Each structure stands twice: as structure tokens, then as C-alpha cells.
Amino acid sequence: MPMGRGHNMGSGGSCICPKCGAKAPHQSGTPCQKMACPKCGAKMLREDSEHHELLKRKRKK
Ligand SMILES: [Zn+2]
């Protein structure tokens, strides 16, 4: 599958912890979900991924 406009994926960006909100730079080649939060050890999410959007929506309520 082609990357399209490369809006979401690609280099750069951050991973964010859904538990404590810590951010870490995304490492290319390693999905955020395979990274553990440096603070609490939870699985991280790619910032602005659809999972992160869901989380933000939940938080707003
Ligand atoms: Zn955390």
C-alpha cells in the first residue's frame, strides 16, 4: 500500500503515552505501540494517529 500523501506516517512525529501523557520522539522503524513509555511503561500511541484521536475525544468529554 502506498503511503499516499505521507500525512500520518513517515519520519518525524512523536509517540505519546495514553496513560501519563509523556511524549517521546518516534523512532522510524519502530511503531509507537511497540515502545514503552519511559515514565510508566505503558504502550505508547503515535501522536495524531486515529488511536490518539480517539483518546483525545474521550478525554474531552
Ligand atoms: Zn506513561
N, CA, C, O and the ligand as a Tripos MOL2 file, in Angstrom:
@<TRIPOS>MOLECULE
protein
  245   243    62     0     0
PROTEIN
NO_CHARGES

@<TRIPOS>ATOM
      1 N           0.8570   -1.1940    0.0000 N.3       1 MET1
      2 CA          0.0000    0.0000    0.0000 C.3       1 MET1
      3 C           0.8850    1.2330    0.0000 C.2       1 MET1
      4 O           1.7580    1.3680    0.8570 O.2       1 MET1
      5 N           0.6750    2.1240   -0.9390 N.am      2 PRO2
      6 CA          1.4990    3.3390   -0.9720 C.3       2 PRO2
      7 C           1.1750    4.2530    0.2060 C.2       2 PRO2
      8 O           0.0930    4.1810    0.7880 O.2       2 PRO2
      9 N           2.1130    5.0920    0.5360 N.am      3 MET3
     10 CA          1.9480    5.9400    1.7100 C.3       3 MET3
     11 C           1.0310    7.1420    1.4440 C.2       3 MET3
     12 O           0.7540    7.9240    2.3540 O.2       3 MET3
     13 N           0.5660    7.2880    0.2080 N.am      4 GLY4
     14 CA         -0.3070    8.4120   -0.0830 C.3       4 GLY4
     15 C           0.4380    9.7190    0.0790 C.2       4 GLY4
     16 O           1.5350    9.8800   -0.4570 O.2       4 GLY4
     17 N          -0.1340   10.6400    0.7980 N.am      5 ARG5
     18 CA          0.4990   11.9400    0.9600 C.3       5 ARG5
     19 C           1.4730   11.9670    2.1240 C.2       5 ARG5
     20 O           2.1090   12.9840    2.3990 O.2       5 ARG5
     21 N           1.5760   10.8460    2.7930 N.am      6 GLY6
     22 CA          2.5290   10.8120    3.9060 C.3       6 GLY6
     23 C           2.1280   11.7400    5.0270 C.2       6 GLY6
     24 O           2.9740   12.3390    5.6920 O.2       6 GLY6
     25 N           0.8570   11.8500    5.2270 N.am      7 HIS7
     26 CA          0.3950   12.7860    6.2570 C.3       7 HIS7
     27 C           0.6310   12.2180    7.6430 C.2       7 HIS7
     28 O           1.1670   12.8920    8.5230 O.2       7 HIS7
     29 N           0.2330   10.9940    7.8230 N.am      8 ASN8
     30 CA          0.2980   10.3970    9.1580 C.3       8 ASN8
     31 C           1.6090    9.6840    9.4260 C.2       8 ASN8
     32 O           2.1960    9.7930   10.5020 O.2       8 ASN8
     33 N           2.0420    8.9650    8.4330 N.am      9 MET9
     34 CA          3.2250    8.1530    8.6400 C.3       9 MET9
     35 C           4.4460    8.9320    8.1920 C.2       9 MET9
     36 O           4.3720   10.1350    7.9440 O.2       9 MET9
     37 N           5.5480    8.2520    8.0920 N.am     10 GLY10
     38 CA          6.7330    8.9620    7.6590 C.3      10 GLY10
     39 C           7.6070    9.3440    8.8420 C.2      10 GLY10
     40 O           7.2850    9.0380    9.9900 O.2      10 GLY10
     41 N           8.6780    9.9930    8.5620 N.am     11 SER11
     42 CA          9.6270   10.2940    9.6220 C.3      11 SER11
     43 C           9.1400   11.4740   10.4400 C.2      11 SER11
     44 O           8.2750   12.2380   10.0130 O.2      11 SER11
     45 N           9.6950   11.5980   11.5810 N.am     12 GLY12
     46 CA          9.2900   12.6750   12.4620 C.3      12 GLY12
     47 C           8.0680   12.2930   13.2610 C.2      12 GLY12
     48 O           7.5840   11.1640   13.1720 O.2      12 GLY12
     49 N           7.5780   13.2140   14.0280 N.am     13 GLY13
     50 CA          6.4150   12.9370   14.8430 C.3      13 GLY13
     51 C           6.8100   12.3990   16.2040 C.2      13 GLY13
     52 O           7.9830   12.1660   16.4970 O.2      13 GLY13
     53 N           5.8200   12.2150   16.9980 N.am     14 SER14
     54 CA          6.0680   11.7790   18.3590 C.3      14 SER14
     55 C           5.1460   10.6450   18.7200 C.2      14 SER14
     56 O           4.1000   10.4390   18.1040 O.2      14 SER14
     57 N           5.5570    9.9180   19.7310 N.am     15 CYS15
     58 CA          4.6770    8.9550   20.3600 C.3      15 CYS15
     59 C           4.2310    9.5620   21.6810 C.2      15 CYS15
     60 O           4.9750   10.2920   22.3360 O.2      15 CYS15
     61 N           3.0250    9.2500   22.0460 N.am     16 ILE16
     62 CA          2.5090    9.8110   23.2880 C.3      16 ILE16
     63 C           1.9280    8.6970   24.1360 C.2      16 ILE16
     64 O           1.3390    7.7440   23.6270 O.2      16 ILE16
     65 N           2.1060    8.8360   25.4340 N.am     17 CYS17
     66 CA          1.6030    7.8120   26.3470 C.3      17 CYS17
     67 C           0.1530    8.1100   26.6970 C.2      17 CYS17
     68 O          -0.1560    9.2030   27.1720 O.2      17 CYS17
     69 N          -0.7310    7.1620   26.4730 N.am     18 PRO18
     70 CA         -2.1390    7.3910   26.7790 C.3      18 PRO18
     71 C          -2.4110    7.4310   28.2760 C.2      18 PRO18
     72 O          -3.4590    7.9100   28.7090 O.2      18 PRO18
     73 N          -1.4850    6.9370   29.0490 N.am     19 LYS19
     74 CA         -1.7110    6.9020   30.4970 C.3      19 LYS19
     75 C          -1.2660    8.1810   31.1730 C.2      19 LYS19
     76 O          -2.0330    8.8090   31.9030 O.2      19 LYS19
     77 N          -0.0390    8.5590   30.9310 N.am     20 CYS20
     78 CA          0.5020    9.6980   31.6760 C.3      20 CYS20
     79 C           0.7980   10.8870   30.7850 C.2      20 CYS20
     80 O           1.1500   11.9590   31.2790 O.2      20 CYS20
     81 N           0.6620   10.7170   29.4930 N.am     21 GLY21
     82 CA          0.8190   11.8560   28.6000 C.3      21 GLY21
     83 C           2.2590   12.1690   28.2360 C.2      21 GLY21
     84 O           2.5270   13.1780   27.5840 O.2      21 GLY21
     85 N           3.1850   11.3220   28.6480 N.am     22 ALA22
     86 CA          4.5790   11.5640   28.2940 C.3      22 ALA22
     87 C           4.7680   11.4190   26.7930 C.2      22 ALA22
     88 O           4.1050   10.6080   26.1470 O.2      22 ALA22
     89 N           5.6650   12.2040   26.2540 N.am     23 LYS23
     90 CA          5.9350   12.1250   24.8230 C.3      23 LYS23
     91 C           7.3540   11.6510   24.6000 C.2      23 LYS23
     92 O           8.2550   11.9330   25.3910 O.2      23 LYS23
     93 N           7.5360   10.9290   23.5170 N.am     24 ALA24
     94 CA          8.8760   10.5230   23.1270 C.3      24 ALA24
     95 C           8.9620   10.6540   21.6170 C.2      24 ALA24
     96 O           7.9660   10.4400   20.9250 O.2      24 ALA24
     97 N          10.1140   10.9950   21.0970 N.am     25 PRO25
     98 CA         10.2500   11.0720   19.6460 C.3      25 PRO25
     99 C          10.0310    9.7080   19.0220 C.2      25 PRO25
    100 O          10.5230    8.6960   19.5210 O.2      25 PRO25
    101 N           9.2940    9.6920   17.9390 N.am     26 HIS26
    102 CA          9.0460    8.4320   17.2600 C.3      26 HIS26
    103 C          10.3210    7.9640   16.5730 C.2      26 HIS26
    104 O          11.0110    8.7360   15.9080 O.2      26 HIS26
    105 N          10.6120    6.6920   16.7480 N.am     27 GLN27
    106 CA         11.7730    6.1400   16.0640 C.3      27 GLN27
    107 C          11.3140    5.4410   14.8070 C.2      27 GLN27
    108 O          10.4720    4.5440   14.8570 O.2      27 GLN27
    109 N          11.8660    5.8510   13.6780 N.am     28 SER28
    110 CA         11.4290    5.2460   12.4330 C.3      28 SER28
    111 C          11.7750    3.7720   12.4400 C.2      28 SER28
    112 O          12.8730    3.3900   12.8450 O.2      28 SER28
    113 N          10.8650    2.9610   12.0050 N.am     29 GLY29
    114 CA         11.0770    1.5240   12.0120 C.3      29 GLY29
    115 C          10.4890    0.8550   13.2330 C.2      29 GLY29
    116 O          10.2990   -0.3610   13.2510 O.2      29 GLY29
    117 N          10.2000    1.6400   14.2510 N.am     30 THR30
    118 CA          9.5940    1.0790   15.4500 C.3      30 THR30
    119 C           8.2350    1.7130   15.6800 C.2      30 THR30
    120 O           8.1520    2.9050   15.9750 O.2      30 THR30
    121 N           7.1740    0.9380   15.5520 N.am     31 PRO31
    122 CA          5.8590    1.5130   15.8130 C.3      31 PRO31
    123 C           5.7610    1.9910   17.2570 C.2      31 PRO31
    124 O           6.2960    1.3690   18.1750 O.2      31 PRO31
    125 N           5.0760    3.0910   17.4300 N.am     32 CYS32
    126 CA          4.9130    3.6180   18.7900 C.3      32 CYS32
    127 C           4.3300    2.5640   19.7140 C.2      32 CYS32
    128 O           4.6650    2.4950   20.8970 O.2      32 CYS32
    129 N           3.4530    1.7470   19.1510 N.am     33 GLN33
    130 CA          2.7860    0.7730   20.0040 C.3      33 GLN33
    131 C           3.7350   -0.3070   20.4850 C.2      33 GLN33
    132 O           3.3880   -1.1060   21.3550 O.2      33 GLN33
    133 N           4.9230   -0.3320   19.9240 N.am     34 LYS34
    134 CA          5.9190   -1.2990   20.4220 C.3      34 LYS34
    135 C           6.8560   -0.6500   21.4130 C.2      34 LYS34
    136 O           7.7090   -1.3110   22.0050 O.2      34 LYS34
    137 N           6.6980    0.6330   21.5880 N.am     35 MET35
    138 CA          7.5510    1.3320   22.5320 C.3      35 MET35
    139 C           6.8690    1.4180   23.8860 C.2      35 MET35
    140 O           5.6460    1.5350   23.9720 O.2      35 MET35
    141 N           7.6570    1.3590   24.9240 N.am     36 ALA36
    142 CA          7.1040    1.5060   26.2600 C.3      36 ALA36
    143 C           7.3540    2.9220   26.7440 C.2      36 ALA36
    144 O           8.4020    3.5130   26.4840 O.2      36 ALA36
    145 N           6.3840    3.4420   27.4430 N.am     37 CYS37
    146 CA          6.5240    4.7830   27.9920 C.3      37 CYS37
    147 C           7.7200    4.8360   28.9310 C.2      37 CYS37
    148 O           7.8730    3.9670   29.7890 O.2      37 CYS37
    149 N           8.5710    5.8520   28.7760 N.am     38 PRO38
    150 CA          9.7450    5.9500   29.6510 C.3      38 PRO38
    151 C           9.3640    6.2170   31.0960 C.2      38 PRO38
    152 O          10.1610    5.9870   32.0050 O.2      38 PRO38
    153 N           8.1590    6.6990   31.3080 N.am     39 LYS39
    154 CA          7.7600    7.0280   32.6810 C.3      39 LYS39
    155 C           6.9990    5.9040   33.3540 C.2      39 LYS39
    156 O           7.3090    5.5140   34.4800 O.2      39 LYS39
    157 N           5.9850    5.3790   32.6440 N.am     40 CYS40
    158 CA          5.1220    4.4120   33.3240 C.3      40 CYS40
    159 C           5.1330    3.0380   32.6580 C.2      40 CYS40
    160 O           4.5670    2.0840   33.1920 O.2      40 CYS40
    161 N           5.7710    2.9360   31.4990 N.am     41 GLY41
    162 CA          5.9080    1.6180   30.8900 C.3      41 GLY41
    163 C           4.7170    1.1780   30.0720 C.2      41 GLY41
    164 O           4.6880    0.0490   29.5820 O.2      41 GLY41
    165 N           3.7260    2.0520   29.9120 N.am     42 ALA42
    166 CA          2.5590    1.6860   29.1100 C.3      42 ALA42
    167 C           2.9290    1.7000   27.6300 C.2      42 ALA42
    168 O           3.9190    2.3060   27.2220 O.2      42 ALA42
    169 N           2.1070    1.0160   26.8430 N.am     43 LYS43
    170 CA          2.3050    1.0660   25.4000 C.3      43 LYS43
    171 C           1.9790    2.4690   24.9200 C.2      43 LYS43
    172 O           1.0140    3.0840   25.3740 O.2      43 LYS43
    173 N           2.7830    2.9650   24.0090 N.am     44 MET44
    174 CA          2.5600    4.3200   23.5380 C.3      44 MET44
    175 C           1.7640    4.3310   22.2420 C.2      44 MET44
    176 O           1.6180    3.3110   21.5690 O.2      44 MET44
    177 N           1.2570    5.5050   21.9140 N.am     45 LEU45
    178 CA          0.4890    5.6840   20.6840 C.3      45 LEU45
    179 C           1.1830    6.7060   19.8180 C.2      45 LEU45
    180 O           1.8590    7.6080   20.3130 O.2      45 LEU45
    181 N           1.0110    6.5560   18.5290 N.am     46 ARG46
    182 CA          1.5260    7.5710   17.6200 C.3      46 ARG46
    183 C           0.6850    8.8340   17.7700 C.2      46 ARG46
    184 O          -0.5420    8.7900   17.6840 O.2      46 ARG46
    185 N           1.3460    9.9360   17.9910 N.am     47 GLU47
    186 CA          0.5950   11.1700   18.1420 C.3      47 GLU47
    187 C          -0.1520   11.4840   16.8470 C.2      47 GLU47
    188 O           0.4090   11.3850   15.7560 O.2      47 GLU47
    189 N          -1.4010   11.8580   16.9800 N.am     48 ASP48
    190 CA         -2.2760   12.1890   15.8500 C.3      48 ASP48
    191 C          -2.6670   10.9770   15.0190 C.2      48 ASP48
    192 O          -3.2270   11.1270   13.9330 O.2      48 ASP48
    193 N          -2.3810    9.7880   15.5090 N.am     49 SER49
    194 CA         -2.9410    8.6090   14.8500 C.3      49 SER49
    195 C          -4.4170    8.5210   15.2210 C.2      49 SER49
    196 O          -4.8900    9.2570   16.0870 O.2      49 SER49
    197 N          -5.1360    7.6250   14.5660 N.am     50 GLU50
    198 CA         -6.5600    7.5590   14.8830 C.3      50 GLU50
    199 C          -6.7810    7.1010   16.3170 C.2      50 GLU50
    200 O          -7.7770    7.4630   16.9440 O.2      50 GLU50
    201 N          -5.8560    6.3090   16.8320 N.am     51 HIS51
    202 CA         -5.9880    5.8790   18.2250 C.3      51 HIS51
    203 C          -5.8420    7.0690   19.1570 C.2      51 HIS51
    204 O          -6.5580    7.2090   20.1480 O.2      51 HIS51
    205 N          -4.8990    7.9140   18.8090 N.am     52 HIS52
    206 CA         -4.6880    9.0930   19.6430 C.3      52 HIS52
    207 C          -5.8900   10.0260   19.5360 C.2      52 HIS52
    208 O          -6.3010   10.6290   20.5280 O.2      52 HIS52
    209 N          -6.4480   10.1450   18.3490 N.am     53 GLU53
    210 CA         -7.6320   10.9880   18.1860 C.3      53 GLU53
    211 C          -8.7740   10.4690   19.0650 C.2      53 GLU53
    212 O          -9.4790   11.2410   19.7140 O.2      53 GLU53
    213 N          -8.9360    9.1610   19.0690 N.am     54 LEU54
    214 CA         -9.9810    8.5650   19.9050 C.3      54 LEU54
    215 C          -9.7630    8.9200   21.3600 C.2      54 LEU54
    216 O         -10.6950    9.2670   22.0850 O.2      54 LEU54
    217 N          -8.5310    8.8260   21.7620 N.am     55 LEU55
    218 CA         -8.2000    9.1150   23.1580 C.3      55 LEU55
    219 C          -8.5130   10.5640   23.4790 C.2      55 LEU55
    220 O          -9.0880   10.8670   24.5230 O.2      55 LEU55
    221 N          -8.1330   11.4520   22.5800 N.am     56 LYS56
    222 CA         -8.3860   12.8680   22.8140 C.3      56 LYS56
    223 C          -9.8750   13.1280   22.9010 C.2      56 LYS56
    224 O         -10.3320   13.9310   23.7150 O.2      56 LYS56
    225 N         -10.6360   12.4360   22.0480 N.am     57 ARG57
    226 CA        -12.0850   12.6300   22.0790 C.3      57 ARG57
    227 C         -12.6600   12.1720   23.4100 C.2      57 ARG57
    228 O         -13.5410   12.8130   23.9830 O.2      57 ARG57
    229 N         -12.1430   11.0540   23.8840 N.am     58 LYS58
    230 CA        -12.6240   10.5320   25.1650 C.3      58 LYS58
    231 C         -12.3060   11.5050   26.2960 C.2      58 LYS58
    232 O         -13.1150   11.7330   27.1950 O.2      58 LYS58
    233 N         -11.1100   12.0660   26.2210 N.am     59 ARG59
    234 CA        -10.6640   12.9510   27.2950 C.3      59 ARG59
    235 C         -11.5020   14.2140   27.3670 C.2      59 ARG59
    236 O         -11.7430   14.7590   28.4440 O.2      59 ARG59
    237 N         -11.9380   14.6670   26.2090 N.am     60 LYS60
    238 CA        -12.6570   15.9370   26.1670 C.3      60 LYS60
    239 C         -13.9790   15.8530   26.9010 C.2      60 LYS60
    240 O         -14.4650   16.8350   27.4630 O.2      60 LYS60
    241 N         -14.5440   14.6730   26.8840 N.am     61 LYS61
    242 CA        -15.8890   14.5370   27.4600 C.3      61 LYS61
    243 C         -15.8930   14.7260   28.9510 C.2      61 LYS61
    244 O         -16.9470   14.6420   29.5810 O.2      61 LYS61
    245 ZN          3.2870    6.8580   30.5970 Zn       62 ZN62
@<TRIPOS>BOND
     1     1     2 1
     2     2     3 1
     3     3     4 2
     4     3     5 am
     5     5     6 1
     6     6     7 1
     7     7     8 2
     8     7     9 am
     9     9    10 1
    10    10    11 1
    11    11    12 2
    12    11    13 am
    13    13    14 1
    14    14    15 1
    15    15    16 2
    16    15    17 am
    17    17    18 1
    18    18    19 1
    19    19    20 2
    20    19    21 am
    21    21    22 1
    22    22    23 1
    23    23    24 2
    24    23    25 am
    25    25    26 1
    26    26    27 1
    27    27    28 2
    28    27    29 am
    29    29    30 1
    30    30    31 1
    31    31    32 2
    32    31    33 am
    33    33    34 1
    34    34    35 1
    35    35    36 2
    36    35    37 am
    37    37    38 1
    38    38    39 1
    39    39    40 2
    40    39    41 am
    41    41    42 1
    42    42    43 1
    43    43    44 2
    44    43    45 am
    45    45    46 1
    46    46    47 1
    47    47    48 2
    48    47    49 am
    49    49    50 1
    50    50    51 1
    51    51    52 2
    52    51    53 am
    53    53    54 1
    54    54    55 1
    55    55    56 2
    56    55    57 am
    57    57    58 1
    58    58    59 1
    59    59    60 2
    60    59    61 am
    61    61    62 1
    62    62    63 1
    63    63    64 2
    64    63    65 am
    65    65    66 1
    66    66    67 1
    67    67    68 2
    68    67    69 am
    69    69    70 1
    70    70    71 1
    71    71    72 2
    72    71    73 am
    73    73    74 1
    74    74    75 1
    75    75    76 2
    76    75    77 am
    77    77    78 1
    78    78    79 1
    79    79    80 2
    80    79    81 am
    81    81    82 1
    82    82    83 1
    83    83    84 2
    84    83    85 am
    85    85    86 1
    86    86    87 1
    87    87    88 2
    88    87    89 am
    89    89    90 1
    90    90    91 1
    91    91    92 2
    92    91    93 am
    93    93    94 1
    94    94    95 1
    95    95    96 2
    96    95    97 am
    97    97    98 1
    98    98    99 1
    99    99   100 2
   100    99   101 am
   101   101   102 1
   102   102   103 1
   103   103   104 2
   104   103   105 am
   105   105   106 1
   106   106   107 1
   107   107   108 2
   108   107   109 am
   109   109   110 1
   110   110   111 1
   111   111   112 2
   112   111   113 am
   113   113   114 1
   114   114   115 1
   115   115   116 2
   116   115   117 am
   117   117   118 1
   118   118   119 1
   119   119   120 2
   120   119   121 am
   121   121   122 1
   122   122   123 1
   123   123   124 2
   124   123   125 am
   125   125   126 1
   126   126   127 1
   127   127   128 2
   128   127   129 am
   129   129   130 1
   130   130   131 1
   131   131   132 2
   132   131   133 am
   133   133   134 1
   134   134   135 1
   135   135   136 2
   136   135   137 am
   137   137   138 1
   138   138   139 1
   139   139   140 2
   140   139   141 am
   141   141   142 1
   142   142   143 1
   143   143   144 2
   144   143   145 am
   145   145   146 1
   146   146   147 1
   147   147   148 2
   148   147   149 am
   149   149   150 1
   150   150   151 1
   151   151   152 2
   152   151   153 am
   153   153   154 1
   154   154   155 1
   155   155   156 2
   156   155   157 am
   157   157   158 1
   158   158   159 1
   159   159   160 2
   160   159   161 am
   161   161   162 1
   162   162   163 1
   163   163   164 2
   164   163   165 am
   165   165   166 1
   166   166   167 1
   167   167   168 2
   168   167   169 am
   169   169   170 1
   170   170   171 1
   171   171   172 2
   172   171   173 am
   173   173   174 1
   174   174   175 1
   175   175   176 2
   176   175   177 am
   177   177   178 1
   178   178   179 1
   179   179   180 2
   180   179   181 am
   181   181   182 1
   182   182   183 1
   183   183   184 2
   184   183   185 am
   185   185   186 1
   186   186   187 1
   187   187   188 2
   188   187   189 am
   189   189   190 1
   190   190   191 1
   191   191   192 2
   192   191   193 am
   193   193   194 1
   194   194   195 1
   195   195   196 2
   196   195   197 am
   197   197   198 1
   198   198   199 1
   199   199   200 2
   200   199   201 am
   201   201   202 1
   202   202   203 1
   203   203   204 2
   204   203   205 am
   205   205   206 1
   206   206   207 1
   207   207   208 2
   208   207   209 am
   209   209   210 1
   210   210   211 1
   211   211   212 2
   212   211   213 am
   213   213   214 1
   214   214   215 1
   215   215   216 2
   216   215   217 am
   217   217   218 1
   218   218   219 1
   219   219   220 2
   220   219   221 am
   221   221   222 1
   222   222   223 1
   223   223   224 2
   224   223   225 am
   225   225   226 1
   226   226   227 1
   227   227   228 2
   228   227   229 am
   229   229   230 1
   230   230   231 1
   231   231   232 2
   232   231   233 am
   233   233   234 1
   234   234   235 1
   235   235   236 2
   236   235   237 am
   237   237   238 1
   238   238   239 1
   239   239   240 2
   240   239   241 am
   241   241   242 1
   242   242   243 1
   243   243   244 2
@<TRIPOS>SUBSTRUCTURE
     1 MET1         2 RESIDUE 1 A MET
     2 PRO2         6 RESIDUE 1 A PRO
     3 MET3        10 RESIDUE 1 A MET
     4 GLY4        14 RESIDUE 1 A GLY
     5 ARG5        18 RESIDUE 1 A ARG
     6 GLY6        22 RESIDUE 1 A GLY
     7 HIS7        26 RESIDUE 1 A HIS
     8 ASN8        30 RESIDUE 1 A ASN
     9 MET9        34 RESIDUE 1 A MET
    10 GLY10       38 RESIDUE 1 A GLY
    11 SER11       42 RESIDUE 1 A SER
    12 GLY12       46 RESIDUE 1 A GLY
    13 GLY13       50 RESIDUE 1 A GLY
    14 SER14       54 RESIDUE 1 A SER
    15 CYS15       58 RESIDUE 1 A CYS
    16 ILE16       62 RESIDUE 1 A ILE
    17 CYS17       66 RESIDUE 1 A CYS
    18 PRO18       70 RESIDUE 1 A PRO
    19 LYS19       74 RESIDUE 1 A LYS
    20 CYS20       78 RESIDUE 1 A CYS
    21 GLY21       82 RESIDUE 1 A GLY
    22 ALA22       86 RESIDUE 1 A ALA
    23 LYS23       90 RESIDUE 1 A LYS
    24 ALA24       94 RESIDUE 1 A ALA
    25 PRO25       98 RESIDUE 1 A PRO
    26 HIS26      102 RESIDUE 1 A HIS
    27 GLN27      106 RESIDUE 1 A GLN
    28 SER28      110 RESIDUE 1 A SER
    29 GLY29      114 RESIDUE 1 A GLY
    30 THR30      118 RESIDUE 1 A THR
    31 PRO31      122 RESIDUE 1 A PRO
    32 CYS32      126 RESIDUE 1 A CYS
    33 GLN33      130 RESIDUE 1 A GLN
    34 LYS34      134 RESIDUE 1 A LYS
    35 MET35      138 RESIDUE 1 A MET
    36 ALA36      142 RESIDUE 1 A ALA
    37 CYS37      146 RESIDUE 1 A CYS
    38 PRO38      150 RESIDUE 1 A PRO
    39 LYS39      154 RESIDUE 1 A LYS
    40 CYS40      158 RESIDUE 1 A CYS
    41 GLY41      162 RESIDUE 1 A GLY
    42 ALA42      166 RESIDUE 1 A ALA
    43 LYS43      170 RESIDUE 1 A LYS
    44 MET44      174 RESIDUE 1 A MET
    45 LEU45      178 RESIDUE 1 A LEU
    46 ARG46      182 RESIDUE 1 A ARG
    47 GLU47      186 RESIDUE 1 A GLU
    48 ASP48      190 RESIDUE 1 A ASP
    49 SER49      194 RESIDUE 1 A SER
    50 GLU50      198 RESIDUE 1 A GLU
    51 HIS51      202 RESIDUE 1 A HIS
    52 HIS52      206 RESIDUE 1 A HIS
    53 GLU53      210 RESIDUE 1 A GLU
    54 LEU54      214 RESIDUE 1 A LEU
    55 LEU55      218 RESIDUE 1 A LEU
    56 LYS56      222 RESIDUE 1 A LYS
    57 ARG57      226 RESIDUE 1 A ARG
    58 LYS58      230 RESIDUE 1 A LYS
    59 ARG59      234 RESIDUE 1 A ARG
    60 LYS60      238 RESIDUE 1 A LYS
    61 LYS61      242 RESIDUE 1 A LYS
    62 ZN62       245 GROUP 0 **** ****
